[in-house]
Amino acid sequence: MQLITHSTNLLYLLNFSGSSGFLIRGENKNYFFTDFRYRQIAEKLEKSNTRIPFEFVEMDKNFKEKLQKICARSKTIEFEANHVTVNGLNHWKKLLPKKKWQTIKNTPEKMRLTKDKSEIHALKKSQQINGETLKRIKKLCKPGLTELEIAWKIKTIGHDLGTEDISFEPIVAFGPSSSSPHHQNGNRKLKKRDIVLIDMGMKYKGYCSDMTRTFFLGKPTTQQENVYQKVLDAQLAGIAQIKAGAKAASVDKAARKSMGEDEKYFGHSFGHGIGLDVHESPNLSSKSKDILKENMIVTAEPGIYLPGKFGVRIEDMGRVTKTGYENFTKIVK
C-alpha cells in the first residue's frame, strides 16, 4: 500500500486542496482520510471524476482503528520520502506498527511529469494572464515607484485578470539589484535609465506560470545591449535543442556554449519543469540525467549577472513537442 500525504499530490490525484488529509492507495481500492471540516468537500469529490477513484473515510475518534483495518493485509507501506520528515514517519509508524516502510517507487510526481489536455490548457491560460499582467506593469513603471510597490501591483492586476493566486512572490529588481538572481524586493526607487528585471508567475486552476523579462527605463548602455543579446541568443540556442527524446543536459550545454566567456556569469540551470508546483521535474541543467518527453512543460531561463552592475534574465515557458518547443509566452522579449 502507498501513503500519500503531500498536498500537491493530493490536489493532482483527488482535486483536494484542503490542509488536512491523506490517501491510502491499495491494489484494488483507495481510501482518502480527512476530518469533519472537509467532509462535504470529500463526499462531493468521491462522486466526481477524479484521477483515481476513492472511498472517503472520516478522521473521527475511531480513526486509528479504521486505518489499521484498511492496512491490515499489507505488510509494507510505501511513503513519499521527499515529503515526510523523520518525526512524521515516526508518527505513522506508531499508527501502523509492525509494518515495513519503504520509499514509493512509482511516485505521483512521475505521473505529473507529462501533462494532459486539460493541464496544458490551464498552463497556457496561466501564462496568458501572466503576460497580460506584465504588459500593464511595464506601462506603470515610472521613476519614483519602489520595487515593493511594483510587486504589489503585479498581484492586484493579476487578480483583476483572473488569477486565483501568484505562483511565487514576484521578483522586482531595479538597477544593480538585477545582478542578484533571486533578489529580495526592497524600497529602492526606480530611476531614469534603470534596468528592470521582473520574474513573476500566476496560477490558473491550480497550475503555475513563470516568466522573466528584463527591460530598460530609457536607453540602455552598449554593455547592457550586448549582454541582453547574449542572453537572448543563449535562450534561443537552448530552445533549439528542446524536443521529445532530447537530453535535458544538452539544452543547458547549448545555451552555455552560446554565451562563450560570459558563461561564468550564468550560475543557475537553463530551466525546469512546471505544473501544480512552480518547480518540478525535469531539471534542465548540465548535470541532469533527465530525458525530455512530449507534453512536459518546461521553462527556458538563461541569465547573465555582473556583480554590482546589472543582470539580464529572459524566461519563457512552453511545451515539449515531438519536434521542438511550443512557447506559451507571447509577450515581446
C-alpha positions in Angstrom: 0.0 0.0 0.0 1.0 3.6 -0.5 0.7 6.5 1.8 0.2 9.9 0.0 0.4 13.0 2.2 1.9 15.7 0.0 -0.7 18.4 -0.6 0.2 18.9 -4.3 -0.1 15.2 -5.0 -3.5 15.1 -3.3 -4.5 18.0 -5.4 -3.3 16.2 -8.5 -4.9 12.8 -7.7 -8.1 13.9 -6.0 -8.5 17.6 -6.7 -8.4 18.1 -2.9 -6.9 21.4 -1.7 -7.6 21.3 2.0 -5.0 21.5 4.7 -5.7 18.1 6.4 -5.9 14.8 4.7 -4.0 11.7 3.4 -4.6 9.0 0.9 -4.0 5.2 1.2 -3.6 3.6 -2.2 -4.3 -0.1 -2.4 -4.1 -2.5 -5.2 -7.8 -2.5 -5.8 -9.1 0.4 -3.7 -8.1 3.8 -2.5 -9.1 5.5 0.8 -9.0 9.2 1.5 -8.9 10.3 5.1 -9.9 13.8 6.2 -11.6 15.5 9.1 -15.1 16.8 9.6 -14.1 20.3 8.2 -13.8 18.8 4.7 -16.5 16.2 4.9 -18.8 17.8 2.4 -15.9 18.5 0.0 -14.6 14.9 0.3 -18.1 13.4 -0.3 -18.5 15.6 -3.4 -15.1 14.6 -4.7 -15.8 11.0 -4.0 -18.7 11.1 -6.6 -16.8 13.2 -9.1 -14.4 12.3 -11.9 -11.0 12.5 -10.1 -7.8 11.0 -11.5 -8.2 8.0 -9.2 -11.5 6.8 -7.5 -11.5 6.6 -3.8 -13.7 6.0 -0.7 -13.9 8.8 1.8 -13.1 7.9 5.4 -13.7 10.5 8.2 -11.0 11.1 10.7 -13.1 10.8 13.9 -12.4 9.2 17.3 -12.2 5.8 15.6 -9.7 6.9 13.0 -6.8 4.8 14.2 -8.9 1.6 14.2 -10.2 2.4 10.7 -6.7 3.0 9.3 -5.3 -0.2 10.9 -8.2 -2.3 9.5 -7.7 -0.9 6.0 -4.0 -1.6 6.1 -4.2 -5.0 8.0 -3.4 -7.2 5.0 -0.5 -5.1 3.8 3.0 -5.9 5.2 4.6 -3.0 3.5 3.7 0.7 3.4 5.3 2.9 0.8 5.7 6.6 1.7 6.8 9.8 0.0 10.3 10.1 1.3 10.8 13.6 -0.1 7.8 15.0 1.7 7.8 13.1 5.1 10.1 14.2 8.0 11.7 11.8 10.4 9.2 12.9 13.1 6.4 12.5 10.7 7.5 9.0 9.7 7.8 8.0 13.4 4.2 9.2 13.9 3.0 7.0 11.1 4.9 4.0 12.5 3.1 4.4 15.8 -0.2 4.4 14.0 0.7 1.4 11.8 3.2 -0.7 13.9 4.8 -3.9 12.6 4.9 -2.7 9.1 7.8 -2.4 6.7 8.3 1.1 5.5 9.9 1.9 2.2 10.1 4.8 -0.4 7.5 4.9 -3.1 9.0 3.9 -6.4 6.2 4.9 -8.7 5.6 8.4 -7.2 2.7 10.7 -8.2 5.5 13.1 -9.3 6.3 10.7 -12.1 2.6 10.8 -13.2 2.8 14.6 -13.2 5.9 14.8 -15.5 3.8 14.9 -18.7 0.6 16.9 -18.9 -2.8 16.0 -20.4 -5.0 18.4 -22.5 -6.8 20.0 -19.5 -3.5 20.7 -17.7 -1.9 22.1 -20.9 -5.0 24.4 -21.3 -4.7 25.6 -17.7 -0.9 26.2 -18.1 -1.4 28.2 -21.3 -4.1 30.3 -19.7 -1.9 30.9 -16.6 0.9 32.2 -18.8 -1.5 34.3 -20.8 -2.7 36.0 -17.6 1.0 36.4 -16.6 1.9 38.0 -19.9 -1.0 40.4 -19.9 -0.2 41.4 -16.3 3.4 42.3 -17.2 2.2 44.3 -20.2 0.2 46.5 -17.9 3.0 46.6 -15.3 5.5 47.9 -17.9 3.3 50.9 -18.6 3.2 51.7 -14.9 6.9 51.6 -14.4 7.8 55.3 -13.8 10.6 56.9 -11.8 9.8 57.1 -8.1 8.0 53.8 -7.7 9.6 51.2 -5.4 10.3 47.5 -6.1 7.7 46.7 -3.4 5.1 48.9 -4.9 5.5 47.2 -8.3 5.4 43.8 -6.7 2.1 44.7 -5.1 0.7 45.9 -8.4 1.6 42.6 -10.0 -0.5 40.8 -7.5 -3.5 43.1 -7.8 -3.5 43.3 -11.6 -3.1 39.6 -11.9 -6.1 39.1 -9.6 -8.2 41.5 -11.7 -7.3 39.5 -14.8 -8.5 36.2 -13.4 -5.6 34.6 -11.5 -6.5 32.8 -8.3 -3.1 33.3 -6.7 0.5 34.0 -7.6 2.9 31.1 -8.3 5.6 32.7 -6.1 6.4 36.1 -4.6 7.4 38.3 -7.6 11.0 39.3 -8.0 11.3 43.0 -8.9 14.9 44.3 -9.2 16.0 47.8 -10.3 19.5 48.8 -11.4 22.4 46.9 -9.7 19.8 44.8 -7.7 19.2 42.9 -11.0 22.6 41.3 -10.7 21.2 39.1 -7.8 19.2 36.2 -9.5 16.8 35.9 -6.5 16.8 39.5 -5.3 14.5 40.3 -2.4 12.3 43.3 -3.2 13.0 46.5 -1.3 12.3 50.2 -1.1 14.7 51.2 -3.8 13.0 53.7 -6.2 13.1 53.3 -9.9 15.3 55.9 -11.6 15.7 57.1 -15.2 17.8 54.8 -17.3 17.5 51.9 -14.8 17.5 48.3 -15.9 14.4 46.5 -14.6 14.2 42.7 -14.1 10.8 41.2 -13.2 10.3 37.5 -12.5 6.7 36.6 -11.9 4.1 33.9 -12.1 0.3 33.4 -11.8 -1.9 30.4 -11.1 -5.0 29.3 -13.0 -7.0 26.2 -11.8 -4.0 25.4 -9.6 -1.4 25.4 -12.4 1.5 27.8 -12.3 3.2 30.0 -14.8 6.7 31.5 -14.7 8.2 34.3 -16.8 11.0 36.8 -16.6 11.6 39.9 -18.6 14.4 42.4 -18.5 13.8 45.9 -19.9 15.2 49.4 -19.6 13.7 52.7 -18.5 15.4 54.8 -21.2 18.3 54.0 -23.5 20.5 51.0 -22.4 24.2 51.3 -22.4 26.2 49.4 -25.0 27.3 46.9 -22.5 23.7 46.3 -21.4 22.6 45.8 -25.0 25.4 43.3 -25.6 24.6 41.3 -22.5 20.9 41.3 -23.4 21.6 40.0 -26.9 23.9 37.3 -25.5 21.2 36.1 -23.1 18.6 36.1 -25.9 20.9 34.2 -28.2 21.6 31.7 -25.4 17.9 31.2 -24.8 17.3 30.6 -28.5 20.2 28.1 -28.7 18.9 26.2 -25.7 15.3 26.1 -27.0 16.6 24.8 -30.4 17.7 21.6 -28.6 14.3 21.0 -26.9 12.2 18.1 -28.3 11.0 14.8 -27.1 13.9 12.4 -26.6 16.5 15.1 -26.1 18.8 15.0 -23.1 17.9 17.9 -20.7 21.6 18.4 -20.1 22.2 19.1 -23.8 19.8 22.0 -23.7 21.7 23.7 -20.9 25.0 23.0 -22.5 23.9 24.6 -25.8 22.9 27.8 -24.0 26.2 27.9 -22.1 28.3 27.3 -25.3 26.4 30.2 -26.9 27.5 32.6 -24.1 31.2 32.0 -24.6 33.3 33.5 -21.8 30.3 35.1 -20.2 29.0 31.6 -19.3 30.9 32.1 -15.9 28.2 34.7 -15.0 25.4 32.2 -15.6 25.1 30.4 -12.2 21.9 28.5 -12.4 20.3 25.9 -14.6 18.7 26.7 -18.0 15.2 25.7 -16.9 12.9 23.4 -15.0 9.5 21.6 -15.2 6.4 23.4 -14.1 2.8 22.4 -13.3 1.0 22.4 -10.0 4.3 23.3 -8.4 6.4 26.1 -9.9 9.5 23.9 -9.8 9.0 20.3 -10.9 11.0 17.8 -12.9 12.6 17.7 -15.4 15.7 19.7 -14.4 17.4 21.3 -17.4 20.9 21.6 -16.0 24.3 20.5 -17.3 24.4 17.6 -14.8 20.8 16.5 -15.3 20.1 12.8 -16.3 16.5 13.6 -17.4 15.2 12.9 -20.9 12.6 15.2 -22.3 9.2 13.8 -23.2 6.3 15.1 -25.2 3.9 17.2 -23.2 6.4 18.1 -20.5 6.1 21.8 -19.7 9.4 23.5 -19.1 10.9 26.9 -18.7 13.8 28.4 -20.7 15.5 31.0 -18.5 19.2 31.7 -19.0 20.8 34.8 -17.4 24.0 36.7 -17.1 24.6 38.5 -13.8 27.5 41.0 -13.5 28.1 41.5 -9.7 27.3 45.1 -8.5 26.4 46.2 -12.0 23.3 44.6 -13.5 21.8 41.3 -14.6 19.7 40.1 -17.5 17.4 37.1 -17.5 14.9 36.1 -20.1 12.4 33.4 -19.2 9.7 31.7 -21.3 7.6 28.6 -20.6 6.3 26.1 -23.1 5.5 22.5 -24.1 8.0 19.9 -25.3 6.7 18.5 -28.6 7.8 15.6 -30.8 9.9 18.0 -32.9 10.5 21.1 -30.7 9.1 23.6 -28.3 5.6 25.2 -28.2 6.2 28.5 -26.5 3.3 29.7 -24.3 4.9 33.0 -23.7 3.7 35.6 -26.2 4.9 38.9 -24.6 7.7 40.6 -26.6 11.3 40.0 -25.4 
